[in-house]
Structure formats: C-alpha cells, structure tokens
Amino acid sequence: MSTTHRIHITGIDVTVPCGETQTVLDAVREAGYEMPFSCNAGVCASCKGRVVSGRISPGAVGDHTLSAEEIASGHVLFCQARPLSDITIEPRHIEKTDPAARRRLDAKVMRIDRLASDVVRLKLRFPAGEKVKFKAGQYLQVLLPDGQRRSFSMANPPHQNDGAELHIRLLEGGAFSRTLANDLKVGDVLRVEIPHGDFFIREEGAGAPIIMLASGTGFAPIKSMLEDGFRQGQMRDVTLYWGARTQKDLYLLDLPTSWASRPGFRFVPVLSDAAPDAGWTGRTGYVHQAVLEDHATLASHQVYACGAPAMVSAARADFIDQRGLSANAFFCDAFVVAAPQTAAAATA
C-alpha cells in the first residue's frame, strides 16, 4: 500500500500531497505551483529551500551544493528530497502556475546549420498565427515518440515568438543527436512543449552589474537574454564570459564580439585547451576562474551561469565563498545530460 505525505508550504499557506516515489519538487509542481529549479539532478542548487518541520530523505547532493551550516539549518534540494512524514517547507520563491502559459505545439523545421563539429543550430517555426510567450533564458522540451523528452534552451529573444532557435550539442550515442545528425530534415515536424525554466533576468536589485557566464552551448539562453536586454534599452553593466575548449567551439564568436561596441557591455572569451600554434591571444583556463581573476568582490553583482554542471557548481561555490556573492544573486541553468530510461537507451 502506497503512502502519501502532505507538504505544507509556508508563505502561501497551501498543503499539497506527495506520493512515496515523488520528490518535493515533483509534488509541488504537479499540484500547480512553480518553485525555482534547473538541473533536477542535485547539482545547481536552484531548488534549495528549508524544511521547517518533519522528516525527509535528502537524496543525492552534489559537492559544494549545500554548506554544513545550511544542512544544519534544515536546507535541502527539493529536486532530491523525499518526505518520510508530513512536512512543512519554506521555498525561496513560489508562485501559482499559469495553466495557459505552457502549450504544446507542432513546430516545423525551417533550418539546420552545423555551427561547429558537434553543434547544430535548429530553427523551428510555430504554426501560422501562433505567438508563444516566454521569458528570455527559458527552454522548450521536444516530446519524442517514445515518451521521452529533451530540453533545449531558446537562443532567440521573446519578441521573435513565431518560432525557436536551438543550439544543440551532438552527443555520441544520443538518441536525439542521432536523429538530428542523420534523419531530421527541413520540413519535418517536432512536437514541443513551451515554456519551461526559471532562468531569466531578475529585476530585483535593478542597477546591480551582471556577470553572465556560459560554457559551450550555454551561450544559447545568454544570447536570448542579451538580445532582449539590448532591445529594451538595458542600462545595467553586463560582462559576458564564454568558455570553450578551442576557438572553433566558440561557434558564433563574431556575434558577441560585435556587441562589445555597446556601452556598458564587455565580452571575455576564454579557452581551456588553446593549441600553442593556434594564434589565440585571448584568455585561457577555466571560464569561472577568469571571473575570479577580474573581480576582487562580487558582493554587489548578479550572476547568471549556464552550461556544464561542473562549471556551474564551481562558479557558485567559489563566487560565494571567495568573492562574497550573495547566494540569492546566483541564477543558473545546468545542462545535465538526460539519463536513459532503460539500460539499452541512449542519452541525448
């Protein structure tokens, strides 16, 4: 016989049910409420919150995700924690989901461009007359025929809402990667669900300078955010750090380079594996280390980080511990590779 526990949410005075196999995050979202989250894998800490009362199983937690002090004060990652009794929680933020905001659409493939050896730009067009609302930085999900989903950030800004631009890294053995590389063609139709995600510019603390930190195709949502900000006359100082292995992996390098002429914007590309004979004269090393080198303090900044989980995790820990960044001023989207549903299934 299955056990259902109850989750009471402080602040909004709401109680929701949670099945024995559900995480706190899953139960709250299923009940129609949205809390911050990103990786859903215990890495990025976007879903961090406090358990005020009751017993929980904390689940897997990545290194440096929660401090000893936070654990002692009842903080958990809601994407991993499962109730062992009725509990009361205190999320950092929660709001009622707008049932009309998320939609499923048939999107037609308009263009497929190879931007790098392992990066494809996929341009989709929504049905005629369909204008989809989303925030710069959010992602869509491609619904696969076997019931699996693949999440991809939208690189286009929200005013370009008749379709979507996706930057997709091709992964060896990935089911969707194989389809994209070998089978998908212009004119094909993909079923998508849009929008998803809690990665977007926060207006609280307006005026605070912004650090944007991307690795690889983490540039996609950053591009959407920046182009939206440029269009709206964003007045805050913004520095974009984009990290990659080699110069070829900075697949749209001319674009952020052209933005550097804008007042208040600075672009810092960083290569971790620049060949000695490649002629690279820019920064080298790990991209988040470049931020540490350039800033003695981040106490007054907001940081938006997107890309590899290891980069996101290291940036969070070091920016907070070494540069005084407020934990509430770090926003991220960690690109966690989807786990296969069966032992024989491939990731994408």
Long-range contacts (C-beta under 8 A, 24 or more apart in sequence): 5-54, 5-83, 5-84, 5-85, 5-86, 5-87, 6-86, 6-87, 7-83, 7-86, 7-87, 7-88, 7-89, 8-86, 8-87, 8-88, 8-89, 9-33, 9-88, 9-89, 9-91, 9-94, 10-52, 10-88, 10-89, 10-90, 11-90, 11-91, 11-94, 12-94, 18-82, 18-83, 20-82, 21-82, 22-82, 23-59, 23-78, 23-79, 23-80, 23-81, 23-82, 24-56, 24-76, 24-78, 24-79, 24-81, 24-82, 24-83, 24-87, 24-89, 25-78, 25-79, 28-78, 28-91, 28-94, 29-97, 32-96, 32-97, 32-99, 33-94, 33-95, 33-96, 33-97, 34-94, 34-95, 34-96, 34-97, 34-198, 35-78, 35-91, 35-92, 35-93, 35-94, 35-198, 36-91, 36-92, 36-93, 36-198, 37-78, 37-79, 37-198, 38-197, 38-198, 38-199, 38-332, 38-333, 38-334, 39-79, 39-309, 39-312, 39-333, 39-334, 39-335, 39-336, 40-79, 40-336, 41-79, 41-309, 41-334, 41-336, 42-77, 42-79, 42-80, 43-309, 43-312, 43-313, 43-334, 43-336, 44-309, 44-312, 44-313, 44-316, 44-332, 44-333, 44-334, 45-77, 45-316, 45-332, 46-198, 46-331, 46-332, 47-77, 47-78, 47-79, 48-75, 48-76, 48-77, 48-78, 48-92, 49-75, 49-76, 49-78, 49-89, 49-90, 49-91, 49-92, 50-74, 50-75, 50-76, 50-89, 50-90, 51-75, 51-76, 51-81, 51-87, 51-88, 51-89, 51-90, 52-87, 52-88, 52-89, 52-90, 53-87, 53-88, 54-83, 54-84, 54-85, 54-86, 54-87, 54-88, 55-83, 55-84, 55-85, 55-87, 56-81, 56-82, 56-83, 56-84, 56-87, 57-81, 57-82, 57-83, 57-84, 62-309, 62-313, 63-313, 64-313, 64-314, 64-316, 64-317, 65-313, 65-316, 92-328, 101-133, 101-195, 102-193, 102-194, 102-195, 102-196, 103-132, 103-193, 103-194, 104-143, 104-191, 104-192, 104-193, 105-130, 105-132, 105-191, 105-192, 105-193, 105-194, 106-189, 106-190, 106-191, 106-192, 107-163, 107-164, 107-189, 107-190, 107-191, 107-192, 108-187, 108-188, 108-189, 109-184, 109-185, 109-186, 109-187, 109-188, 109-189, 109-190, 110-163, 110-186, 111-186, 112-180, 112-184, 112-185, 112-186, 115-167, 115-251, 115-252, 116-248, 116-249, 116-251, 117-248, 118-169, 118-170, 119-167, 119-168, 119-169, 119-170, 119-216, 119-217, 119-249, 119-251, 120-167, 120-168, 120-170, 120-180, 120-181, 121-155, 121-165, 121-166, 121-167, 121-168, 122-152, 122-165, 122-166, 122-168, 122-180, 122-184, 123-163, 123-164, 123-165, 123-166, 124-163, 124-164, 124-165, 124-166, 124-190, 124-192, 125-162, 125-163, 126-162, 126-163, 126-164, 130-162, 131-161, 131-162, 132-161, 132-194, 132-195, 133-158, 133-161, 133-195, 134-158, 134-161, 134-194, 134-195, 135-195, 135-200, 136-200, 136-201, 136-221, 136-224, 136-225, 136-227, 136-228, 136-229, 137-197, 137-199, 137-200, 137-201, 137-221, 137-222, 137-224, 137-225, 137-304, 137-306, 137-333, 138-194, 138-195, 138-196, 138-197, 138-199, 138-200, 138-221, 139-195, 139-196, 139-197, 139-199, 139-221, 139-333, 140-164, 140-166, 140-192, 140-193, 140-194, 140-195, 140-196, 141-192, 141-193, 141-194, 141-196, 142-176, 142-190, 142-191, 142-192, 143-190, 143-191, 143-192, 143-193, 144-175, 144-176, 146-341, 147-341, 148-175, 148-338, 148-341, 148-345, 149-193, 149-338, 150-176, 150-338, 150-348, 151-196, 151-338, 152-220, 153-197, 153-199, 153-217, 153-218, 153-220, 153-221, 153-224, 153-306, 153-333, 154-194, 154-195, 154-220, 154-221, 154-224, 155-219, 155-220, 155-221, 155-223, 155-224, 156-224, 156-227, 157-224, 157-227, 157-228, 157-231, 158-224, 158-228, 159-228, 159-231, 164-192, 164-194, 165-220, 166-220, 167-217, 167-219, 167-220, 167-251, 168-217, 169-216, 169-217, 171-337, 171-347, 171-348, 173-346, 173-347, 174-346, 174-347, 174-348, 175-345, 175-346, 175-347, 175-348, 176-348, 177-348, 178-346, 178-348, 197-333, 198-331, 199-304, 199-306, 199-331, 199-332, 199-333, 200-225, 201-225, 201-228, 201-229, 201-304, 202-302, 202-331, 205-302, 205-329, 206-236, 207-236, 208-236, 208-300, 208-301, 208-302, 208-329, 209-236, 209-237, 209-238, 209-239, 209-300, 209-301, 209-302, 210-236, 210-237, 210-238, 210-239, 210-301, 210-302, 210-303, 210-304, 211-238, 211-239, 211-241, 211-291, 211-295, 211-298, 211-301, 211-302, 211-303, 211-304, 212-238, 212-239, 212-240, 212-241, 212-303, 212-304, 212-305, 213-241, 213-243, 213-287, 213-288, 213-291, 213-303, 213-304, 213-305, 213-306, 213-307, 213-311, 213-315, 214-240, 214-241, 214-242, 214-243, 214-287, 214-305, 214-306, 214-307, 215-242, 215-243, 215-244, 215-287, 215-306, 215-307, 215-308, 215-311, 216-243, 216-244, 216-249, 216-307, 216-308, 216-335, 217-307, 217-335, 218-305, 218-306, 218-307, 218-308, 218-311, 218-333, 218-335, 219-251, 219-252, 219-256, 219-306, 219-307, 220-306, 221-306, 221-333, 222-304, 222-306, 223-252, 223-255, 225-304, 226-256, 226-259, 226-265, 230-259, 230-262, 234-264, 235-264, 236-264, 237-264, 237-265, 237-266, 238-264, 238-265, 238-266, 239-265, 239-266, 239-267, 239-268, 239-294, 240-265, 240-266, 240-267, 240-268, 241-268, 241-269, 241-270, 241-287, 241-288, 241-290, 241-291, 242-267, 242-268, 242-269, 242-270, 242-287, 243-269, 243-270, 243-271, 243-272, 243-286, 243-287, 243-288, 243-290, 243-307, 243-311, 244-269, 244-270, 244-271, 244-272, 245-271, 245-272, 245-273, 246-271, 246-273, 246-274, 246-275, 246-278, 247-271, 247-274, 247-278, 247-280, 268-294, 286-311, 286-314, 287-311, 288-314, 288-315, 288-318, 288-319, 291-315, 291-319, 292-318, 292-319, 292-322, 292-323, 295-323, 296-323, 297-323, 297-324, 298-323, 298-324, 298-325, 299-323, 299-324, 299-325, 299-326, 301-325, 301-329, 302-329, 302-330, 302-331, 303-329, 303-330, 303-331, 304-331, 304-332, 305-330, 305-331, 305-332, 305-333, 306-332, 306-333, 306-334, 306-335, 307-334, 307-335, 308-334, 308-335, 309-334, 309-335, 309-336
